Amino acid sequence: MSDNRIPVAVLGATGNVGQRFIQLLENHPWFRVAELVASERSAGKKFSEATVWRLGNDMPESVRDLVVQDYSADLQSALAFSGLPSEVAGEIETRLAANGLAVVSNTATHRIEPDVPLIIPEVNPEHLAAIKTQQENRGWKGFITTNSNCSVMHLVLTLKPLQDAFGLNKVMVTTLQAVSGAGYPGVPSLDMIDNVVPYIGSEEEKMETEAMKMLGGYDGGFQTADFVLSAHCNRVPVRDGHTECVSLELGAQPSPAEVIEAFEAFRALPQELELPSAPKRPVVVRYEDNRPQPQLDRDTERGMASVVGRVRPCPVLGLKYVLLGHNTIRGAAGAGILNAELLKAKGYLNA
Ligand code: NAP
């Protein structure tokens, strides 16, 4: 592989999302992992000594000997992917952006700020225009872009074709979220086995506000989408893959067949640009009565698609369906990488 690839840093490299970044960036055609950052616990150690690798296959050879840096390091890379906990991300990401880096963040900290794009490339690529305002407002050479919370990511990916075709009025969503969404070690096993936990801190609020930002337009500022959304979020004993049961009232009254047609026809800018991580089909429809299921469907389109099924009438709101999406791939690291590919394709990366 040619090494004109852009050197990138991974922040929170030893964690769930950080390891996914490293796995997905192995052999990436445009980006090469050059720097790794984690907490003081890991700093100064080789990545292979600091990390218990929790994903399939081996830790990529190319990162084994990289020495983990701590949060105060002056990074040389032009681009940083962040999988930092929100308590520490604010300060670290701000410093790096001020120093000229493009920071592509998974963390909630900056998502709702009025000059920070919260991007799904298939949904709201026009929000990237806020980068210029952000740099002017803050006097930064670099910038921060964010991707959404893992459950709202998949919900919004499926709502977008419906919003475009029929309009959205009301959305009710109940999630069944995988344990890996809580980081490692996450929820204690004795709280999780044989159980469902009907609360995930701040998750319902994130779903409700982030969806409105991403599905609203941009006219020099972010507009709030004009529909209402209510979320119930539950943690269930599944390793990877969030399931969501959605009921909604659309502006028009399409049949389930017309809704399925809108899902299947959905293609957007990442598919047009053939970005390396873009799924060929962002929304994949399953027709079996008992799909999608996490075990069977979370890796559809390399974990980058939202899989929908059971599209049917709802006697309360008009229409309902079930969706499933991989939470650490399209819901986190894969989303960040697709955002960075869009930034490169649109000329936002100086490297
Ligand atoms: P995690 O497994 O707990 O990993 C946290 C990482 O941050 C570790 O690498 C840890 O390093 C590092 N870290 C902790 N404190 C630090 C500090 N002071 N300075 C530098 N590095 C520090 O968490 P995660 O699940 O990967 O989540 C990371 C972020 O992504 C969170 O903001 C989360 O909300 C978001 N997110 C997660 C998911 C998901 O499905 N898991 C989805 C979307 C978004 P050490 O190993 O050295 O402690």
Residues whose N, C-alpha, C, O or C-beta is under 5 A from the ligand:
A	BS01	NAP	G12 A13 T14 G15 N16 V17 G18 V37 A38 S39 R41 S42 Y71 G83 L84 P85 S86 V88 N106 T107 A108 S148 N149 C150 S180 G181 A182 G183 Y184 N327 T328 G331 A332
